[in-house]
């Protein structure tokens, strides 16, 4: 299954806020896995947040990739 949407977030709360803005519904947390820091379910779509990050923003904060499938 290919990613329908992909974006970067600095925290789990930031990712939830962006998901709510994109899909107009509150994401439901479904836990975490060994490969993903957090997983959600929003509007019949599975969302995963990467556990590790090699990207940083201008303030030196880690940017985690969030994928909606």
Secondary structure, DSSP 8 states (H G I E B T S, - for coil): ---SEEEEESSHHHHHHHHHHHHSS--EEEE--SSEEEEEEETTEEEEEES---EE-TTS-EEEEEEE-
